């Protein structure tokens, strides 16, 4: 979070300052990708790009503080995800000729970065296995760090429902992790 620098950064970004917008993007971009990866793993990068394009278009009209900005950006990301679900439901998936399953992206990560990425991906996979409503609320509350009121605004539910979904989702994650520890012979 940018904290005290947010207001100045937002003001500058609204006037077209690319460096200020880059600060906003660097601050929130990774969380947007993590959120979208859990909801739509195969299209997360595309959805994130569409999200940031919408943010750029709507930025001059945005007014609010940093938590409001974060909620606004995640609302846009959620709308892009829902739009994609609607779109794919109407048409069959495309298969691209010449696509090879053996193509893999090279990695320049250090061992520590690779280990962190694997643990992050494992956590996101666990969250993604929850029912969709629980997964979305857990992501927005625990991974992104939005408040209950902000999450309620993003997902269009009452704050009480958000608290219940988060509680049930976290309780289910705790059960899954306990079962895995028991399966490996580790005392919970």
ZATORZA-44142 format. One line per field, with one value per residue: residue number from 1; x, z negated, y negated of N, C-alpha, C in turn; residue in three letters. Coordinates in nm, 4 decimals. Each point is the difference from the previous one (the first is absolute). Example, Ala and Ser with C-alpha at 12.3 -4.5 7.8 and 13.67 -1.06 7.14 Angstrom:
// ZATORZA-44142
num: (1,2)
nc1: (1.3190,-0.0350)
nc3: (-0.7800,0.0720)
nc2: (0.5690,-0.1050)
cac1: (-0.0890,0.0820)
cac3: (0.0000,-0.0060)
cac2: (-0.1190,-0.1190)
cc1: (0.0900,-0.0770)
cc3: (0.0000,-0.0730)
cc2: (-0.1200,-0.1090)
residuo: (ALA,SER)
This chain:
// ZATORZA-44142
num: (1,2,3,4,5,6,7,8,9,10,11,12,13,14,15,16,17,18,19,20,21,22,23,24,25,26,27,28,29,30,31,32,33,34,35,36,37,38,39,40,41,42,43,44,45,46,47,48,49,50,51,52,53,54,55,56,57,58,59,60,61,62,63,64,65,66,67,68,69,70,71,72,73,74,75,76,77,78,79,80,81,82,83,84,85,86,87,88,89,90,91,92,93,94,95,96,97,98,99,100,101,102,103,104,105,106,107,108,109,110,111,112,113,114,115,116,117,118,119,120,121,122,123,124,125,126,127,128,129,130,131,132,133,134,135,136,137,138,139,140,141,142,143,144,145,146,147,148,149,150,151,152,153,154,155,156,157,158,159,160,161,162,163,164,165,166,167,168,169,170,171,172,173,174,175,176,177,178,179,180,181,182,183,184,185,186,187,188)
nc1: (0.0843,-0.0482,-0.1051,0.0860,0.0699,-0.1061,-0.0424,0.1263,0.0226,-0.1152,0.0224,0.1275,-0.0427,-0.0898,0.1116,0.0199,0.0412,0.0803,0.0919,-0.0937,-0.0447,0.1266,0.0047,-0.1135,0.0479,0.1215,-0.0738,-0.0865,0.0841,0.0979,-0.0661,-0.0126,0.1236,0.0391,-0.0771,0.0390,0.1219,-0.0472,-0.0546,0.1015,0.0595,-0.0822,-0.0645,0.0702,0.1015,-0.0805,-0.0597,0.1216,0.0399,-0.1111,0.0287,0.1293,-0.0431,-0.0887,0.1016,0.0806,-0.0980,-0.0175,0.1316,-0.0202,-0.0907,0.1098,-0.0713,0.0957,0.0053,0.1105,-0.0651,-0.0568,0.1227,0.0498,-0.1057,0.0188,0.1306,-0.0245,-0.0824,0.0877,0.0965,-0.0842,-0.0309,0.1322,0.0173,-0.1004,0.0482,0.1169,-0.0521,-0.0618,0.1123,0.0714,-0.1013,0.0165,0.1286,0.0251,0.0842,0.0939,0.0356,0.1158,0.0074,0.0827,-0.0951,0.1137,-0.0333,0.0988,-0.0680,0.1126,-0.0429,0.1106,0.0766,0.0068,-0.1007,0.0306,0.0731,0.0305,0.0150,0.0660,0.0631,0.0158,0.0352,0.0712,0.0438,0.0196,0.0510,0.0683,0.0247,0.0290,0.0675,0.0454,0.0234,0.0556,0.0382,-0.0068,-0.1233,-0.0442,-0.1146,0.0301,0.0402,-0.0984,-0.0817,0.0470,0.0004,-0.1179,-0.0406,0.0425,-0.0169,-0.1116,-0.0695,-0.1081,-0.0672,-0.0758,-0.0078,0.1299,0.0188,-0.0840,0.0650,0.1140,-0.0413,-0.0472,0.0572,-0.0772,0.0487,-0.1179,-0.0480,0.0703,-0.0345,-0.1222,0.0032,0.0564,-0.0852,-0.1016,0.0445,0.0289,-0.1181,-0.0497,0.0686,-0.0383,-0.1204,0.0102,0.0537,-0.0947,-0.0869,0.0598,0.0000,-0.1227,-0.0289,0.0768,-0.0888,-0.0378,0.0323,-0.1347)
nc3: (0.0000,0.0631,-0.0766,-0.0639,0.0775,-0.0429,-0.0804,-0.0260,-0.0202,-0.0634,-0.0649,-0.0125,-0.0393,-0.0670,-0.0180,-0.0031,-0.1241,0.0961,-0.0606,-0.0170,0.1233,0.0373,-0.0872,0.0473,0.1224,-0.0322,-0.0609,0.0982,0.1018,-0.0850,-0.0824,0.1009,0.0364,-0.1282,-0.0152,0.1141,-0.0428,-0.1173,0.0563,0.0764,-0.0395,0.0931,-0.0641,-0.1079,0.0814,0.0838,-0.1006,-0.0474,0.1217,0.0173,-0.1179,0.0280,0.1149,-0.0666,-0.0784,0.1042,0.0629,-0.1111,0.0043,0.1070,0.0061,-0.0386,-0.1093,-0.0856,-0.1075,-0.0598,-0.1145,0.0249,0.0268,-0.1053,-0.0711,0.0497,-0.0160,-0.1201,-0.0106,0.0575,-0.0766,-0.0993,0.0413,0.0190,-0.1185,-0.0533,0.0621,-0.0412,-0.1200,0.0109,0.0406,-0.0867,-0.0764,0.0761,-0.0094,0.0881,-0.0772,0.0255,0.1000,-0.0406,0.1291,-0.0161,-0.0908,-0.0606,-0.0566,0.0836,0.0558,-0.0519,-0.0844,0.0455,-0.1004,-0.0457,-0.0672,-0.1138,-0.0738,-0.0688,0.1121,0.0477,-0.1157,-0.0026,0.1258,-0.0270,-0.1102,0.0710,0.1012,-0.0929,-0.0611,0.1163,0.0231,-0.1259,0.0115,0.1183,-0.0848,-0.0686,-0.0506,0.1200,-0.0638,-0.0620,0.1129,0.0608,-0.1003,-0.0086,0.1323,0.0091,-0.0965,0.0235,0.1295,0.0394,-0.1098,0.0740,-0.0456,-0.1011,-0.0327,0.0224,-0.0633,-0.0950,0.0133,-0.0031,-0.0929,-0.0455,-0.1171,-0.0979,-0.0834,-0.0547,0.1225,0.0162,-0.1210,0.0277,0.1224,-0.0523,-0.1002,0.0798,0.0841,-0.0979,-0.0522,0.1223,0.0214,-0.1216,0.0342,0.1188,-0.0572,-0.0933,0.0983,0.0625,-0.1134,-0.0246,0.1296,-0.0393,-0.0964,0.0278,-0.1277,0.0098)
nc2: (0.1176,-0.1018,0.0148,-0.0795,0.0794,0.0720,-0.0955,-0.0270,0.1279,0.0106,-0.1127,0.0383,0.1203,-0.0696,-0.0695,0.1328,-0.0168,0.0466,-0.0749,-0.0908,0.0173,-0.0025,-0.0995,-0.0492,0.0187,-0.0458,-0.0916,-0.0066,-0.0137,0.0327,-0.0789,-0.0857,0.0246,-0.0039,-0.1047,-0.0504,0.0313,-0.0356,-0.1076,-0.0347,0.1132,0.0434,-0.0952,0.0291,0.0243,0.0642,0.0613,0.0218,0.0312,0.0717,0.0521,0.0051,0.0502,0.0726,0.0328,0.0110,0.0652,0.0667,-0.0035,-0.0751,0.0943,0.0657,0.0124,-0.0080,0.0771,0.0400,0.0249,-0.1162,-0.0448,0.0646,-0.0370,-0.1211,0.0149,0.0546,-0.1013,-0.0797,0.0524,-0.0090,-0.1216,-0.0175,0.0582,-0.0680,-0.1070,0.0446,0.0235,-0.1155,-0.0554,0.0679,-0.0366,-0.1078,0.0294,0.0965,0.0660,-0.0874,0.0795,-0.0452,0.0016,0.0997,0.0075,-0.0095,0.1142,0.0232,-0.1022,-0.0399,-0.0875,-0.0557,0.0388,-0.1202,0.0603,-0.0599,0.0815,-0.1074,-0.0677,0.1051,0.0124,-0.1316,0.0057,0.1098,-0.0600,-0.1099,0.0691,0.0671,-0.1142,-0.0572,0.1130,-0.0050,-0.1292,0.0224,0.0966,-0.1135,0.0054,-0.0378,-0.0084,0.1149,0.0562,-0.0605,0.0285,0.1243,0.0036,-0.0584,0.0810,0.1239,0.0088,-0.0615,0.0358,0.0225,-0.1048,0.0381,-0.1287,-0.0060,0.1157,-0.0409,-0.1137,0.0651,0.0868,-0.1149,0.0196,0.0399,-0.0919,0.0270,-0.0014,-0.1120,-0.0404,0.0422,-0.0516,-0.1070,0.0013,0.0297,-0.0924,-0.0844,0.0282,-0.0042,-0.1112,-0.0357,0.0462,-0.0584,-0.1068,0.0108,0.0255,-0.0990,-0.0721,0.0417,-0.0254,-0.1021,0.0311,-0.1242,-0.0127,-0.0173)
cac1: (-0.0843,0.0778,-0.0182,-0.0044,0.0330,-0.1072,-0.0761,0.0834,0.0210,-0.1262,-0.0202,0.0917,-0.0411,-0.1197,0.0412,0.0745,0.1385,0.0238,0.0723,-0.0968,-0.0832,0.0854,0.0031,-0.1279,0.0017,0.0941,-0.0543,-0.1201,0.0030,0.0174,-0.1194,-0.1032,0.0352,-0.0263,-0.1460,-0.0526,0.0541,-0.0808,-0.1333,0.0047,0.1435,0.0418,-0.0171,0.0296,0.0786,-0.0871,-0.0982,0.0704,0.0238,-0.1275,-0.0304,0.0805,-0.0484,-0.1200,0.0433,0.0512,-0.1143,-0.0853,0.0770,-0.0349,-0.1259,0.0055,0.0290,-0.0019,0.1275,0.0704,-0.0840,-0.1038,0.0637,0.0250,-0.1297,-0.0423,0.0792,-0.0421,-0.1338,0.0224,0.0560,-0.1088,-0.0887,0.0647,-0.0109,-0.1392,-0.0202,0.0655,-0.0831,-0.1172,0.0447,0.0385,-0.1198,-0.0748,0.0688,0.0922,0.1400,0.0796,0.1232,0.0929,0.0886,0.1414,0.0308,0.0689,-0.0030,0.1369,0.0560,0.0047,0.0684,0.1237,-0.0065,0.1248,-0.0187,0.0922,-0.0627,-0.0943,-0.1170,-0.0727,-0.0669,-0.1116,-0.1024,-0.0663,-0.0872,-0.1114,-0.0870,-0.0665,-0.1037,-0.1069,-0.0710,-0.0864,-0.1110,-0.0817,-0.0788,-0.1192,-0.1117,0.0381,-0.0292,0.0947,0.1340,0.0103,0.0022,0.1273,0.1041,-0.0094,0.0259,0.1271,0.1129,0.0044,-0.0015,-0.1120,-0.0858,-0.1269,-0.0872,0.0515,-0.0286,-0.1448,-0.0236,0.0542,-0.0736,-0.1435,-0.0668,-0.0033,0.1196,-0.0181,0.0200,0.1440,0.0645,-0.0337,0.0737,0.1426,0.0163,-0.0165,0.1117,0.1221,-0.0178,0.0193,0.1440,0.0636,-0.0285,0.0785,0.1397,0.0115,-0.0054,0.1288,0.1018,-0.0267,0.0380,0.1469,0.0469,0.0376,-0.1023,-0.0536)
cac3: (0.0000,0.0136,-0.1208,0.0123,0.1378,0.0916,0.0521,0.0974,0.1129,0.0731,0.0665,0.1132,0.0987,0.0675,0.0982,0.1066,-0.0396,0.0167,-0.1170,-0.1092,0.0295,-0.0192,-0.1441,-0.0336,0.0603,-0.0738,-0.1322,0.0019,0.1097,-0.0390,-0.0694,0.1025,0.0711,-0.0886,-0.0093,0.1261,0.0215,-0.0758,0.0597,0.1416,0.0222,0.1397,0.0620,-0.1005,0.0538,0.0903,-0.0815,-0.0705,0.0983,0.0225,-0.1232,-0.0074,0.1039,-0.0547,-0.1058,0.0673,0.0543,-0.1061,-0.1032,-0.0198,-0.0719,-0.1327,-0.1171,-0.1209,-0.0676,0.0476,-0.0073,0.1022,0.1287,0.0069,0.0219,0.1352,0.0950,-0.0075,0.0583,0.1455,0.0307,-0.0131,0.1162,0.1162,-0.0168,0.0259,0.1444,0.0676,-0.0221,0.0876,0.1381,0.0285,-0.0079,0.1256,0.1169,-0.0344,-0.0085,0.1221,-0.0049,0.0938,0.0693,-0.0201,-0.1402,-0.0540,-0.1453,-0.0478,-0.0103,-0.1385,-0.0181,-0.0753,-0.1263,-0.0462,-0.1429,-0.0925,-0.0714,-0.0991,0.0712,0.0510,-0.1142,-0.0378,0.1045,-0.0163,-0.1174,0.0335,0.0914,-0.0761,-0.0807,0.0904,0.0428,-0.1108,-0.0063,0.1197,-0.0167,-0.0781,0.0814,0.0616,-0.0854,-0.1111,0.0523,0.0347,-0.1229,-0.0687,0.0756,-0.0192,-0.1405,-0.0543,0.0907,0.0447,-0.1188,-0.0033,-0.1175,0.0241,0.0744,0.1367,0.0673,0.0233,0.1138,0.1208,0.0391,0.0009,-0.1090,-0.1276,-0.0814,-0.0780,0.0899,0.0273,-0.1190,-0.0056,0.1077,-0.0363,-0.1114,0.0515,0.0890,-0.0788,-0.0771,0.0936,0.0286,-0.1191,0.0015,0.1078,-0.0434,-0.1086,0.0629,0.0684,-0.1033,-0.0540,0.1067,0.0041,-0.1298,-0.0843,-0.1002,0.0173)
cac2: (-0.1176,-0.1232,-0.0794,-0.1462,-0.0393,0.0370,-0.1151,-0.0700,0.0916,0.0068,-0.1293,-0.0060,0.1010,-0.0523,-0.1007,0.0655,0.0274,0.1437,0.0510,0.0136,0.1160,0.1175,0.0266,0.0624,0.1325,0.0851,0.0256,0.0820,0.0963,0.1407,0.0497,0.0185,0.1242,0.1142,0.0122,0.0517,0.1343,0.0950,0.0071,0.0368,0.0215,-0.0004,-0.1321,-0.1028,-0.1110,-0.0762,-0.0716,-0.1071,-0.1066,-0.0675,-0.0729,-0.1223,-0.0910,-0.0630,-0.0915,-0.1202,-0.0736,-0.0522,-0.0700,-0.1405,-0.0128,0.0618,-0.0838,0.0815,0.0252,0.1190,0.1204,-0.0117,0.0263,0.1441,0.0650,-0.0351,0.0793,0.1401,0.0076,0.0059,0.1322,0.0983,-0.0183,0.0595,0.1449,0.0377,-0.0172,0.1125,0.1187,-0.0124,0.0130,0.1384,0.0847,-0.0151,0.0547,0.1084,-0.0438,0.0070,0.0771,-0.0621,0.0930,-0.0261,-0.0212,0.1158,0.0121,0.0051,-0.1347,-0.0450,-0.1271,0.0081,-0.0725,-0.0585,-0.0216,0.0634,0.1113,-0.0542,-0.0511,0.1163,0.0625,-0.0877,0.0106,0.1288,-0.0031,-0.0883,0.0736,0.1060,-0.0646,-0.0417,0.1210,0.0392,-0.0953,0.0192,0.1226,-0.0320,-0.0500,-0.1276,-0.1158,0.0020,-0.0266,-0.1414,-0.0793,0.0268,-0.0703,-0.1446,-0.0343,0.0465,-0.0188,-0.1388,-0.0834,-0.0937,0.0104,0.0688,-0.0914,-0.0108,0.1264,0.0013,-0.0876,0.0636,0.1208,-0.0274,0.0720,-0.0704,0.0281,0.1225,0.1139,0.0060,0.0574,0.1425,0.0670,0.0015,0.0946,0.1363,0.0298,0.0186,0.1235,0.1111,0.0062,0.0567,0.1434,0.0618,0.0023,0.0982,0.1326,0.0236,0.0264,0.1332,0.0914,0.0093,0.0480,-0.1118,-0.0275,-0.1371)
cc1: (0.0891,-0.0140,-0.0122,0.0266,-0.1149,-0.0686,0.0773,0.0191,-0.1268,-0.0248,0.0871,-0.0406,-0.1223,0.0354,0.0866,0.1454,0.0233,0.0721,-0.0951,-0.0900,0.0802,0.0098,-0.1288,-0.0034,0.0921,-0.0547,-0.1109,0.0015,0.0179,-0.1226,-0.1134,0.0256,-0.0294,-0.1502,-0.0560,0.0520,-0.0819,-0.1388,0.0025,0.1450,0.0457,-0.0105,0.0388,0.0747,-0.0833,-0.1007,0.0648,0.0279,-0.1268,-0.0388,0.0753,-0.0361,-0.1249,0.0347,0.0501,-0.1149,-0.0817,0.0706,-0.0369,-0.1298,0.0014,0.0248,-0.0128,0.1395,0.0620,-0.0822,-0.1125,0.0544,0.0228,-0.1309,-0.0502,0.0730,-0.0439,-0.1425,0.0111,0.0527,-0.1089,-0.0958,0.0618,-0.0102,-0.1413,-0.0323,0.0603,-0.0822,-0.1224,0.0377,0.0325,-0.1190,-0.0782,0.0677,0.0962,0.1437,0.0735,0.1239,0.0903,0.0918,0.1443,0.0377,0.0588,-0.0082,0.1409,0.0644,-0.0073,0.0799,0.1260,-0.0098,0.1380,-0.0050,0.1108,-0.0736,-0.1036,-0.1271,-0.0840,-0.0760,-0.1205,-0.1133,-0.0768,-0.0936,-0.1198,-0.0977,-0.0756,-0.1128,-0.1174,-0.0796,-0.0945,-0.1230,-0.0941,-0.0863,-0.1249,-0.1162,0.0297,-0.0222,0.0972,0.1406,0.0180,0.0109,0.1313,0.1144,-0.0017,0.0308,0.1441,0.1196,0.0140,-0.0007,-0.1108,-0.0812,-0.1288,-0.0926,0.0455,-0.0283,-0.1489,-0.0349,0.0455,-0.0887,-0.1515,-0.0783,-0.0008,0.1253,-0.0125,0.0229,0.1482,0.0734,-0.0257,0.0775,0.1486,0.0254,-0.0080,0.1165,0.1286,-0.0076,0.0234,0.1480,0.0752,-0.0213,0.0848,0.1469,0.0217,-0.0022,0.1312,0.1103,-0.0172,0.0415,0.1503,0.0565,0.0467,-0.1140,-0.0490,0.0174)
cc3: (0.0000,-0.1204,0.0281,0.1425,0.0975,0.0631,0.1086,0.1255,0.0858,0.0777,0.1243,0.1099,0.0781,0.1069,0.1104,-0.0316,0.0009,-0.1211,-0.1177,0.0240,-0.0203,-0.1480,-0.0439,0.0508,-0.0767,-0.1376,0.0036,0.1047,-0.0419,-0.0703,0.0993,0.0754,-0.0874,-0.0096,0.1263,0.0299,-0.0740,0.0618,0.1408,0.0421,0.1452,0.0661,-0.0920,0.0566,0.0937,-0.0786,-0.0764,0.0949,0.0267,-0.1214,-0.0027,0.1113,-0.0483,-0.1115,0.0625,0.0530,-0.1096,-0.1038,-0.0161,-0.0792,-0.1391,-0.1061,-0.1227,-0.0554,0.0519,-0.0151,0.1040,0.1384,0.0180,0.0278,0.1419,0.1042,-0.0032,0.0489,0.1517,0.0393,-0.0069,0.1185,0.1262,-0.0052,0.0325,0.1489,0.0779,-0.0166,0.0908,0.1454,0.0347,-0.0082,0.1308,0.1197,-0.0430,-0.0057,0.1325,-0.0244,0.1072,0.0611,-0.0281,-0.1448,-0.0563,-0.1519,-0.0577,-0.0126,-0.1443,-0.0050,-0.0831,-0.1274,-0.0405,-0.1512,-0.0804,-0.0729,-0.1001,0.0671,0.0540,-0.1122,-0.0448,0.1009,-0.0128,-0.1197,0.0245,0.0908,-0.0726,-0.0852,0.0870,0.0514,-0.1086,-0.0075,0.1180,-0.0087,-0.0849,0.0938,0.0432,-0.0926,-0.1173,0.0477,0.0280,-0.1249,-0.0754,0.0707,-0.0295,-0.1440,-0.0391,0.0894,0.0401,-0.1170,-0.0032,-0.1277,0.0366,0.0839,0.1458,0.0790,0.0315,0.1210,0.1308,0.0471,-0.0019,-0.1029,-0.1252,-0.0799,-0.0840,0.0834,0.0332,-0.1178,-0.0086,0.1068,-0.0327,-0.1109,0.0501,0.0899,-0.0764,-0.0845,0.0894,0.0372,-0.1169,-0.0048,0.1047,-0.0415,-0.1126,0.0559,0.0703,-0.1004,-0.0560,0.1028,0.0104,-0.1327,-0.0929,-0.0977,0.0146,-0.1248)
cc2: (-0.1243,-0.0924,-0.1481,-0.0478,0.0202,-0.1210,-0.0731,0.0851,0.0082,-0.1292,-0.0096,0.0986,-0.0472,-0.1026,0.0599,0.0283,0.1510,0.0598,0.0217,0.1205,0.1287,0.0358,0.0689,0.1445,0.0949,0.0369,0.1045,0.1115,0.1451,0.0590,0.0252,0.1304,0.1216,0.0268,0.0644,0.1400,0.1050,0.0163,0.0568,0.0217,-0.0129,-0.1367,-0.1141,-0.1198,-0.0871,-0.0825,-0.1150,-0.1171,-0.0793,-0.0842,-0.1323,-0.0977,-0.0737,-0.0985,-0.1302,-0.0843,-0.0674,-0.0840,-0.1473,-0.0198,0.0597,-0.1058,0.0884,0.0190,0.1298,0.1279,-0.0030,0.0287,0.1496,0.0746,-0.0254,0.0852,0.1464,0.0197,0.0097,0.1373,0.1073,-0.0116,0.0600,0.1519,0.0474,-0.0139,0.1165,0.1272,-0.0026,0.0257,0.1452,0.0946,-0.0030,0.0631,0.1105,-0.0523,0.0180,0.0844,-0.0579,0.1046,-0.0375,-0.0255,0.1284,-0.0008,-0.0004,-0.1376,-0.0444,-0.1282,0.0228,-0.0819,-0.0482,-0.0223,0.0657,0.1107,-0.0506,-0.0513,0.1149,0.0689,-0.0828,0.0114,0.1309,-0.0007,-0.0910,0.0708,0.1110,-0.0588,-0.0426,0.1198,0.0484,-0.0914,0.0208,0.1257,-0.0227,-0.0313,-0.1438,-0.1201,-0.0068,-0.0354,-0.1485,-0.0863,0.0212,-0.0726,-0.1500,-0.0414,0.0326,-0.0258,-0.1462,-0.0961,-0.1040,0.0222,0.0739,-0.0879,-0.0125,0.1277,0.0088,-0.0852,0.0651,0.1148,-0.0185,0.0798,-0.0871,0.0342,0.1272,0.1241,0.0167,0.0629,0.1510,0.0768,0.0103,0.1018,0.1440,0.0400,0.0262,0.1269,0.1217,0.0151,0.0621,0.1508,0.0725,0.0107,0.1003,0.1416,0.0330,0.0309,0.1402,0.1056,0.0192,0.0453,-0.1100,-0.0257,-0.1420,-0.0834)
residuo: (UNK,UNK,UNK,UNK,UNK,UNK,UNK,UNK,UNK,UNK,UNK,UNK,UNK,UNK,UNK,UNK,UNK,UNK,UNK,UNK,UNK,UNK,UNK,UNK,UNK,UNK,UNK,UNK,UNK,UNK,UNK,UNK,UNK,UNK,UNK,UNK,UNK,UNK,UNK,UNK,UNK,UNK,UNK,UNK,UNK,UNK,UNK,UNK,UNK,UNK,UNK,UNK,UNK,UNK,UNK,UNK,UNK,UNK,UNK,UNK,UNK,UNK,UNK,UNK,UNK,UNK,UNK,UNK,UNK,UNK,UNK,UNK,UNK,UNK,UNK,UNK,UNK,UNK,UNK,UNK,UNK,UNK,UNK,UNK,UNK,UNK,UNK,UNK,UNK,UNK,UNK,UNK,UNK,UNK,UNK,UNK,UNK,UNK,UNK,UNK,UNK,UNK,UNK,UNK,UNK,UNK,UNK,UNK,UNK,UNK,UNK,UNK,UNK,UNK,UNK,UNK,UNK,UNK,UNK,UNK,UNK,UNK,UNK,UNK,UNK,UNK,UNK,UNK,UNK,UNK,UNK,UNK,UNK,UNK,UNK,UNK,UNK,UNK,UNK,UNK,UNK,UNK,UNK,UNK,UNK,UNK,UNK,UNK,UNK,UNK,UNK,UNK,UNK,UNK,UNK,UNK,UNK,UNK,UNK,UNK,UNK,UNK,UNK,UNK,UNK,UNK,UNK,UNK,UNK,UNK,UNK,UNK,UNK,UNK,UNK,UNK,UNK,UNK,UNK,UNK,UNK,UNK,UNK,UNK,UNK,UNK,UNK,UNK)
